[in-house]
Amino acid sequence: SRPCHAHSAHRGGKSKPRAMLGPSHVGALEQVRHDSEEVRQRRARITEQRELLALVLIVGCASLGLVVVGLLQEDVWVSFSIAFIAAAIVVCAFLLLLRPIISFVNCFFFIQTACALDISGASFYFFTDDKEQFPNGPGFSKIFFASGIGVFVALLNLQGMAMYNRYMQEWSYSGLFIFANMSLCFINLGSSLVYLRWNCHVGIPDAVFVLGTWGAWGIVNMWMWLPGVVLTSHLCPAGLEATMYALLAGCHNLGLSVASYGGACLLEVLGISPNGSPNEAHQFNNLWIASFVSALLPMLTLVLLPWMIPNATQTEQLLEPGASATAGAPLSRFCARADIKRGAETVGDREDAVRFSAMTAARDYGATTGSPGTDSTQTAP
């Protein structure tokens, strides 16, 4: 099948861009055509906010660095340390260069994403090991685990979207994030019971239990994800939507990298390292602990929610029209205060120079005319 796919891709690879250029050129895709002056103004607005260009470079360098680390480094602790340092630099840059309402929301989403530790590397073997490898395991086929459950969860994602659109659009960000976080925590804790095999003790088949808990997660996860998308969209200034959204999404992806490496470190600490070998049931003895930690850790971010998430509904406008992405940022305020101080010092120097010139002129005039009141060195009678 690969040669056929490669042949079809080679045969049609140049026709697709050409097929898209025609409708795009005549405006059939409903895109707005800008004249040269509008393009110049948009570019000038981006270049005026040099902080955004700096963030693009910082996020790009951090992403490329993590790619190199992933290719060359096998020690999970070294990889986690590098990913954590790179992400911390990026988040600090966001906090320093962007206005607080944008940087705080971005920081909250990053922390929440990084706290959801990824333990899928071990859970895959738990669910797909056969009877020789894990006698008391679920024994799912790889097709059912990767495709069947994935399609089922995707369908329930649509149900979650429908419920969100029907009942939750008028909720406040804070209320919805609290409700969704707590719901996801309880669902993840419940799904962790399969690692203790408690569902078998009460007579619930593994397939039924996993489909039920993971399906519920698919619904509730949409209640967490959709308001995050809405909030991020509201924080993109007009004319900079693509740039700002890409920056926020890039920081979110760094959080996923930290969560992935952090989950690998947690599995190593707990002695969980399955690889499909025969009789590896002992490798899963502590997997329920890793699952519990992964479920509970994101709840810690709720402590930060009152300070980092705006107290507003999802229909309220968060940025005024024509707002700058960097107005009110710590670096901008520092530079503004420095400019004011330098301006005040310059004005003060000018005033001192004027007074000194006036005193010198008065002294010279008094020395010429012999008037005693004009010499600043004389004492008044």
C-alpha positions in Angstrom: 0.0 0.0 0.0 2.9 2.4 0.6 4.1 2.4 -3.0 0.6 3.1 -4.2 0.2 5.9 -1.7 3.6 7.4 -2.5 2.8 7.2 -6.3 -0.5 8.9 -5.8 1.1 11.6 -3.7 3.8 12.1 -6.3 1.3 12.2 -9.1 -1.1 14.6 -7.4 1.3 16.6 -5.3 1.6 19.6 -7.6 -2.1 19.7 -8.7 -3.5 20.4 -5.2 -1.7 23.7 -4.7 -2.6 24.8 -8.2 -6.2 23.8 -7.6 -6.3 25.9 -4.5 -4.6 28.9 -6.1 -7.4 29.4 -8.6 -10.4 29.8 -6.1 -8.2 31.8 -3.8 -7.2 34.2 -6.5 -10.8 35.0 -7.5 -11.9 35.2 -3.9 -14.1 32.1 -3.9 -12.8 31.2 -0.4 -14.4 34.4 1.0 -11.1 35.8 2.1 -10.8 39.6 2.4 -8.4 41.1 -0.1 -6.3 44.0 1.3 -4.6 46.7 -0.8 -1.0 47.6 -0.4 -1.7 50.4 2.1 -3.6 48.0 4.4 -0.9 45.4 4.2 1.7 48.1 5.0 -0.3 49.2 8.0 -0.7 45.7 9.3 3.0 45.0 9.0 3.8 48.3 10.7 1.6 47.4 13.6 3.3 44.1 14.1 6.8 45.6 13.9 5.8 48.3 16.3 5.1 45.6 18.9 8.6 44.2 18.9 7.8 42.2 22.0 5.7 39.8 19.9 8.6 39.2 17.5 10.8 38.5 20.4 8.3 35.9 21.7 8.1 34.3 18.3 11.9 33.8 18.4 11.9 32.5 22.0 9.1 30.0 21.4 10.7 28.9 18.1 14.1 28.3 19.7 12.6 26.5 22.7 10.6 24.2 20.4 13.6 23.4 18.2 15.7 22.8 21.3 13.2 20.2 22.6 13.1 18.5 19.2 16.9 18.2 19.3 16.8 16.9 22.9 14.2 14.3 22.0 16.3 13.0 19.2 19.7 13.0 21.0 18.9 12.4 24.7 17.6 9.2 26.2 17.7 10.1 29.9 14.2 11.1 30.9 15.4 13.2 33.8 17.8 15.3 31.6 15.0 15.7 29.0 12.5 16.7 31.7 15.0 19.2 33.2 15.7 20.8 29.8 12.0 20.9 28.9 11.1 22.5 32.3 13.8 25.1 32.0 12.9 26.0 28.4 9.2 26.2 29.3 10.0 28.4 32.4 11.9 30.8 30.2 9.1 31.0 27.7 6.4 31.5 30.4 8.6 34.2 32.1 9.0 35.9 28.7 5.2 35.9 28.3 4.7 37.4 31.8 7.3 40.1 31.1 6.4 41.1 27.5 2.6 40.8 27.3 -0.2 42.6 29.1 -1.2 40.9 32.3 -4.7 39.7 31.2 -3.1 37.7 28.4 0.0 36.5 30.1 -1.8 35.3 33.3 -4.3 33.3 31.2 -1.5 31.8 29.2 0.4 30.9 32.4 -2.7 29.2 33.9 -3.2 27.1 30.8 0.5 26.1 30.7 0.5 25.1 34.4 -2.7 23.1 34.0 -1.4 21.3 30.9 2.0 20.6 32.5 0.3 19.1 35.6 -1.7 16.5 33.6 1.2 14.0 33.5 1.2 11.6 30.6 1.4 8.0 31.6 0.2 6.5 28.4 3.5 4.8 27.7 2.8 2.3 30.5 -1.0 2.2 30.2 -0.7 1.0 26.6 1.1 -2.1 27.7 -1.4 -2.6 30.6 -4.3 -2.7 28.2 -2.8 -4.5 25.3 -0.5 -7.2 26.9 -1.7 -10.7 26.1 -2.3 -13.5 28.6 1.4 -14.6 28.4 2.6 -11.1 29.2 -0.1 -10.0 31.7 -2.3 -13.0 32.7 -4.9 -10.9 34.6 -4.8 -7.9 32.3 -7.6 -6.6 30.0 -6.0 -8.1 27.0 -7.4 -5.6 24.5 -6.3 -5.9 20.9 -4.2 -3.0 19.6 -6.8 -2.2 17.0 -9.6 -1.9 19.6 -7.4 0.1 22.0 -6.0 2.5 19.4 -8.9 2.8 16.9 -12.1 1.5 18.5 -11.8 3.4 21.8 -10.5 6.5 19.9 -13.5 6.6 17.6 -15.9 6.1 20.4 -14.3 8.9 22.4 -14.3 11.2 19.3 -18.1 10.6 18.9 -18.7 11.5 22.5 -16.6 14.6 22.0 -19.2 15.8 19.6 -21.8 15.1 22.2 -19.8 17.2 24.7 -19.7 20.0 22.1 -23.4 19.9 21.6 -24.1 20.0 25.4 -21.7 22.9 25.7 -23.4 24.9 22.9 -26.8 24.2 24.4 -26.3 24.8 28.1 -22.9 26.4 28.9 -22.2 29.3 26.6 -23.5 31.8 29.2 -21.4 30.4 32.1 -18.5 32.4 33.5 -15.0 31.2 32.7 -14.2 30.7 36.4 -17.4 28.7 37.1 -17.0 26.5 34.1 -13.3 25.8 34.7 -14.0 24.8 38.3 -16.9 22.5 37.3 -15.0 20.9 34.4 -11.8 20.5 36.5 -13.5 18.8 39.3 -15.6 16.6 37.0 -12.5 15.5 35.1 -10.7 14.8 38.4 -13.5 12.5 39.6 -13.7 10.7 36.2 -10.0 10.2 36.1 -9.9 8.9 39.6 -12.7 6.5 38.7 -11.0 5.3 35.6 -7.9 4.6 37.7 -9.7 1.8 39.5 -9.2 -0.4 36.4 -5.5 -0.5 37.3 -6.4 -2.1 40.7 -8.8 -4.5 38.9 -11.7 -3.4 41.1 -14.1 -3.4 38.2 -13.5 -7.2 37.9 -14.3 -7.7 41.6 -17.7 -6.1 41.1 -18.4 -7.9 37.8 -17.9 -5.0 35.3 -16.1 -6.2 32.1 -12.9 -4.3 31.3 -14.3 -3.1 27.9 -17.5 -1.8 29.4 -15.7 0.0 32.2 -13.1 1.6 29.9 -15.6 2.7 27.4 -17.8 4.2 30.1 -15.1 6.1 31.9 -13.2 7.2 28.9 -16.4 8.2 27.1 -17.4 10.4 30.1 -13.9 11.9 30.0 -14.5 12.7 26.3 -17.7 14.6 27.0 -16.3 16.6 30.0 -13.0 17.3 28.3 -14.9 19.4 25.7 -16.3 21.5 28.6 -12.8 22.3 29.5 -11.3 22.7 26.1 -14.0 24.8 24.4 -14.1 27.7 26.9 -10.3 27.7 26.8 -10.5 28.2 23.0 -13.1 31.0 23.4 -11.0 32.7 26.1 -7.8 32.5 24.0 -9.7 33.9 21.0 -11.0 36.9 23.0 -7.4 37.7 24.0 -6.1 38.0 20.5 -6.0 41.7 19.5 -7.5 42.7 16.1 -5.0 42.4 13.3 -2.8 40.1 15.3 -5.1 37.1 15.7 -2.9 34.5 13.9 0.3 35.6 15.5 -1.1 35.8 19.0 -3.0 32.5 18.8 0.0 30.7 17.4 2.1 32.0 20.3 -0.4 30.9 22.9 -0.8 27.5 21.2 3.0 27.1 21.1 3.2 27.7 24.8 0.4 25.1 25.4 2.4 22.6 23.4 5.4 23.2 25.6 3.2 22.3 28.5 2.4 19.0 26.8 6.1 18.3 26.4 6.7 19.0 30.1 3.7 16.7 31.0 5.1 14.0 28.8 8.6 14.1 30.3 7.2 14.5 33.8 5.0 11.4 33.3 8.0 9.4 32.2 10.0 10.5 35.3 7.0 9.6 37.5 6.9 6.1 36.0 10.6 5.6 36.5 10.3 6.7 40.2 7.5 4.1 40.7 9.5 1.4 38.9 7.0 1.1 36.0 8.8 0.2 32.8 6.8 -2.4 30.8 8.0 -3.4 27.4 5.8 -6.3 26.3 8.0 -9.0 27.9 6.4 -12.2 29.2 5.3 -12.2 32.8 5.6 -8.5 33.4 2.5 -8.2 35.6 4.7 -6.9 38.4 5.5 -3.8 36.3 1.9 -2.6 36.8 1.7 -2.9 40.6 2.2 0.9 41.1 0.4 2.1 37.9 -2.6 3.1 39.9 -0.5 5.5 42.0 0.7 7.2 38.8 -2.8 7.5 37.6 -4.0 9.0 40.9 -1.2 11.6 40.8 -2.0 12.4 37.2 -5.7 12.9 38.1 -5.2 15.0 41.2 -2.3 17.2 40.2 -4.3 19.5 37.8 -6.7 20.3 40.7 -3.9 22.4 42.3 -4.2 24.9 39.5 -7.7 25.9 40.8 -5.9 27.8 43.6 -4.5 30.2 40.9 -7.8 30.6 39.1 -9.1 33.7 40.9 -5.9 35.6 40.0 -5.2 34.3 36.5 -8.6 33.9 34.9 -10.8 37.0 34.3 -14.1 37.1 36.2 -16.2 37.4 33.1 -18.7 35.5 31.0 -17.8 33.9 27.7 -19.7 36.5 25.7 -18.0 39.6 27.2 -15.3 41.5 25.4 -12.0 41.3 27.3 -9.9 43.7 25.1 -11.0 47.1 24.0 -11.0 47.8 20.2 -7.6 48.5 18.8 -5.9 47.2 22.0 -2.2 46.4 22.0 -1.0 43.0 23.1 1.9 44.6 25.1 0.2 47.6 26.7 0.6 47.5 30.5 3.2 44.7 30.4 5.9 44.8 33.1 8.6 45.6 30.6 6.5 48.3 29.0 5.8 49.9 32.3 9.5 49.8 33.3 10.5 51.4 30.1 7.9 54.0 30.4 9.0 54.9 33.9 12.6 55.0 32.8 11.7 57.4 29.9 9.7 59.6 32.3 12.7 59.7 34.7 15.1 60.5 31.9 12.8 63.2 30.6 12.5 64.7 34.1 16.2 64.7 34.5 16.6 66.3 31.2 14.1 69.0 32.1 15.8 69.5 35.5 19.2 69.9 33.8 17.7 72.5 31.4 16.1 74.4 34.3 19.4 74.4 36.2 21.3 75.6 33.2 18.8 78.4 32.7 19.0 79.5 36.4 22.8 79.3 36.2 22.9 81.4 33.1 20.6 84.0 34.6 22.7 84.2 37.8 25.9 84.5 35.8 24.4 87.2 33.6 23.1 89.1 36.7 26.5 88.9 38.4 28.3 90.2 35.3 25.8 93.0 35.0 26.3 93.9 38.7 30.1 93.9 38.3 29.8 96.3 35.4 27.3 98.7 36.9 28.5 98.5 40.5 25.0 97.6 41.7 25.2 95.8 45.1 22.0 93.9 44.9 22.8 91.9 41.8 25.8 90.0 43.2 24.8 86.7 44.6 27.9 86.7 46.9 26.9 89.9 48.7 24.9 89.8 51.9 21.6 91.9 52.0 21.7 94.7 54.4 
